[in-house]
Amino acid sequence: MADTPTFDYLEVACDGRRATLTLNRPERLNALSAAVMAEVVAAADWFDHQPDLRVVVVAGAGRAFCAGFDIDTFAETAGPSPAGGRTAADAGRIMADALEAMAPVAVARLHGHVVGGGVVLAAACDLRVASDDTIFSIPEVDLGIPLAWGGIPRLVREIGPALTKELVMTCRPFDAAEAAAAGFLNQVVPTDGLDAAVDDLAESVASRPRVATLATKAHTNAVTSQMVGTIRSWSDADGLAAAMRDPEARDSRAAYLERLRPGKPDRS
């Protein structure tokens, strides 16, 4: 096994059959900047080259799994991104595609808040386990932008078109129980049992024959790709760019960010 890589914003570990990828910006609730997303892409590529690896647990350090796109980088909408792609706005799609396409099975360990791009990141994983106090939200429309990064087809795949439309257009938060009832989660467990549940699921998958296990993931993904067409999301960055120029969207975004200022009540 090659030496485990080191990253600025991720912690990666691998013992042969199993690995972990931990978003490690706890002071920012693991918000996804272009640099973070580029590191996820690099980590997924490294996992693909580990000869006995079957399962990667994707987690977030600190109080939340992921607060979504780093809103402090909204101005970074033009030019190249360390994750590649035509523009910086394409980084999230590249990240989600890389995680979903890697050969090992990705198990999302969800806790705290799972917001926007964090929901897309979780949807790009194959299996999902959440603590019962996890709160999900998709605030992109309140920010004046469409849900991008292949988020729409992935949510349609997991929870269906009607609920996808409702959750994305209304931006209302939803809890782990609703996410499980919708089919988004494999398990919901008490907070103090989250690590054990994730470990049990990861070991249950990793203990099976590697070729058959990875073929099952690849076969299932091949079927669902024909159903929802995530490849169409290559143009999501264009929708983001258009929304960034829209005056009404700018006003909505400013109002949303004002509500997030310290000392302001969170009404999102």
PyMOL commands that set and color helices and strands:
alter all, ss='L'
color gray80, all
select helices_A, chain A and resi 26-28+34-48+71-73+88-101+117-123+151-159+161-170+176-181+191-206+210-228+230-245+247-259
alter helices_A, ss='H'
color red, helices_A
select strands_A, chain A and resi 10-14+18-23+55-60+105-110+113-115+127-131+135-137+174-175+187-189
alter strands_A, ss='S'
color yellow, strands_A
deselect
rebuild
show_as cartoon
